[in-house]
Amino acid sequence: MERMSYKVIEEEIISVIVSGGNPEAIIELCEEYKKETSTTQCLFYYPMKACILVNNHYAARILVEQGFDVNGWDDVSGSRPIVMAAYKRRMEIVQLLVNANSDINNRDRCGYSAILHATINGDTEMVEYLIDQGATVGDKYDFRWENQFTKKSFLTAFTKNEGIIALLLQAMQNEFLQEVKMVRVKRYLYGEEENPGRYPVISGDVALVCKYIDEHPVPIVWEEIK
């Protein structure tokens, strides 16, 4: 193959993807790209964007196998592959990206994440999958000195789907309980630097402190931004 610049190679890959071209051509072009850029990882975003737009998950898999950066971004919008795939409801590509260790909480420059797009779309299956894979649903935390903990989430404001709201609220509670526990463990293990003496050290044994915390729950206030 005649030597081409990496930009030209990108355009060639996109052309093959959009036209539903053969896998061998994509692999060959990816190899040429890596030679041209002297890297073992394909850093470009636009070929994966093409896969998402035309829903070509076979080509997307090849890009991942060839070293595509699953956390790359669009220079213009700042969008990430997993964010765009969720926006376009491409479940198979979202699963592919998650399995390839894409950051499930990636956001674009506007602050949109995959789970926010799935929520807006009313895509219950996608929301449930993203939650199961560790997507963050909580937005604001407030750990008060009086041992009253609150948490807020803006996600539920973007849907009227009762099933999705139930999933989000349950995930928010599970997520927040873990956050509360971590804060309390820190307080009881080390005391509290900003309020010395209020949370005296109980023990240096983390397991013992966790047991104490489990046996002494504190008030939890769930707040949902409307």
C-alpha positions in Angstrom: 0.0 0.0 0.0 1.3 3.5 -0.9 2.4 5.5 2.2 -0.3 7.9 3.4 -0.6 10.5 6.1 -2.5 9.4 9.2 -5.2 11.9 8.4 -5.7 10.3 5.0 -5.7 6.9 6.6 -8.4 8.0 9.0 -10.6 9.1 6.1 -10.0 5.8 4.4 -11.0 3.8 7.4 -14.1 5.9 7.8 -15.0 5.3 4.2 -14.6 1.6 4.6 -16.7 1.5 7.8 -19.5 3.6 6.3 -19.7 1.5 3.2 -19.7 -1.7 5.2 -16.4 -2.8 3.8 -14.4 -5.9 4.6 -12.6 -6.4 8.0 -9.3 -7.1 6.3 -9.2 -3.6 4.8 -9.8 -2.0 8.2 -7.1 -4.0 9.8 -4.6 -3.2 7.1 -5.4 0.5 7.3 -5.1 0.4 11.1 -1.6 -1.2 10.8 -0.6 1.6 8.4 -1.9 4.2 10.8 0.2 2.8 13.6 3.3 2.8 11.4 2.7 6.4 10.4 2.3 7.6 13.9 4.9 5.4 15.5 2.5 4.2 18.2 1.0 0.9 19.1 -2.3 2.6 19.9 -4.8 4.1 17.5 -5.7 7.4 19.1 -8.2 8.7 16.5 -11.8 9.2 17.5 -13.6 9.7 14.2 -13.5 6.1 12.9 -15.2 4.9 16.1 -17.7 7.8 15.7 -18.5 6.5 12.2 -19.1 3.0 13.6 -21.5 4.4 16.1 -23.4 6.6 13.6 -23.9 3.7 11.2 -24.2 1.1 14.0 -21.4 -1.0 12.6 -20.4 -2.9 15.8 -18.3 -5.4 13.8 -16.0 -2.6 12.7 -16.0 -1.1 16.2 -14.7 -4.5 17.5 -11.9 -4.4 15.0 -10.9 -0.9 16.0 -10.8 -2.0 19.7 -8.8 -5.1 18.8 -6.4 -2.9 16.8 -5.7 -0.7 19.8 -8.3 2.1 19.4 -8.3 4.4 22.4 -11.7 3.8 24.0 -11.4 7.0 26.0 -10.5 9.2 23.0 -12.5 12.4 22.3 -13.9 14.5 19.6 -11.8 17.6 19.2 -14.9 19.7 18.4 -17.6 18.6 20.9 -15.4 16.8 23.4 -17.7 13.8 23.1 -16.4 10.3 24.1 -17.2 7.1 22.3 -19.2 5.6 25.2 -21.2 8.9 25.6 -22.1 9.0 21.9 -22.9 5.3 21.8 -25.3 5.7 24.6 -26.8 8.8 23.0 -27.4 6.8 19.8 -28.7 3.7 21.7 -26.0 1.4 20.4 -26.1 -1.2 23.2 -23.7 -3.6 21.5 -21.0 -0.9 21.1 -21.5 0.4 24.6 -21.0 -3.2 25.9 -17.9 -3.5 23.7 -16.4 -0.3 25.0 -17.2 -1.2 28.7 -15.5 -4.6 28.2 -12.5 -2.7 26.7 -12.2 -0.7 29.9 -13.7 2.5 28.7 -14.4 4.9 31.6 -18.1 4.5 32.1 -18.4 7.9 33.7 -16.7 9.8 30.9 -18.4 13.1 30.1 -18.3 15.4 27.1 -17.5 19.1 27.3 -21.2 19.9 28.2 -21.0 17.5 31.1 -23.2 14.8 29.5 -22.4 11.2 30.5 -23.6 7.9 29.0 -26.1 7.3 31.8 -27.5 10.9 31.4 -28.1 10.3 27.7 -29.7 6.9 28.4 -32.0 8.5 31.0 -33.1 11.3 28.6 -33.7 8.6 25.9 -35.9 6.6 28.2 -33.7 3.6 27.5 -34.4 1.4 30.5 -32.2 -1.4 29.3 -29.2 0.9 28.8 -29.7 2.6 32.2 -29.9 -0.7 34.0 -26.8 -2.0 32.2 -24.7 1.1 33.0 -25.7 1.0 36.6 -24.7 -2.6 36.8 -21.4 -1.7 35.3 -20.7 1.0 37.9 -22.0 4.2 36.4 -22.3 7.0 38.9 -25.8 8.3 39.4 -25.4 10.7 42.3 -24.5 14.3 41.7 -24.1 16.2 45.0 -22.9 15.0 48.4 -23.3 16.7 51.7 -21.6 15.1 54.7 -22.8 17.2 57.7 -21.1 17.3 61.1 -24.3 16.3 62.8 -24.0 12.9 61.2 -26.9 13.6 58.9 -26.0 12.7 55.4 -27.8 13.9 52.3 -27.4 13.1 48.6 -28.9 14.7 45.5 -29.2 13.5 42.0 -30.2 15.5 39.0 -30.7 12.5 36.7 -34.3 11.8 37.7 -35.2 15.4 36.5 -34.6 14.2 32.9 -37.2 11.4 32.7 -40.8 10.6 33.6 -40.2 6.9 33.1 -41.1 5.4 36.5 -39.0 2.3 35.9 -35.9 4.4 35.2 -36.6 6.6 38.2 -36.8 3.6 40.4 -33.5 2.2 39.1 -31.8 5.6 39.6 -33.1 6.1 43.1 -32.1 2.6 44.2 -28.7 2.9 42.7 -28.3 6.4 44.3 -29.1 4.9 47.7 -26.7 2.0 47.3 -24.0 4.3 46.1 -24.5 6.9 48.8 -24.5 4.3 51.6 -21.1 3.3 50.5 -19.9 6.9 50.4 -21.3 7.5 53.9 -19.6 4.4 55.2 -16.2 5.5 53.8 -16.5 8.9 55.3 -17.5 7.5 58.7 -14.6 4.9 58.6 -12.2 7.8 58.0 -13.6 9.8 60.8 -13.5 7.0 63.3 -10.1 5.7 62.2 -8.2 9.0 62.2 -10.5 11.5 64.0 -11.6 14.5 61.9 -8.9 17.1 61.1 -11.5 19.9 60.6 -13.3 19.0 63.9 -10.7 17.4 66.2 -12.0 15.4 69.1 -15.6 15.1 67.8 -14.9 11.8 66.1 -12.2 10.2 68.3 -10.2 7.3 67.0 -12.0 4.0 67.9 -9.4 1.6 66.6 -6.8 1.1 63.9 -8.6 -2.1 62.9 -10.7 -1.3 59.8 -12.8 -4.4 60.1 -13.7 -3.5 63.7 -14.6 0.1 62.7 -16.8 -1.2 59.9 -18.5 -3.5 62.3 -19.1 -0.6 64.7 -20.5 1.6 61.9 -22.8 -1.2 60.7 -24.2 -1.5 64.2 -24.6 2.3 64.7 -26.5 3.7 61.6 -26.9 7.4 61.2 -29.9 9.3 59.7 -29.9 9.4 55.9 -31.8 12.0 54.0 -32.5 11.3 50.3 -33.1 14.4 48.2 -34.1 14.5 44.6 -33.7 17.6 42.6 -36.9 18.4 40.7 
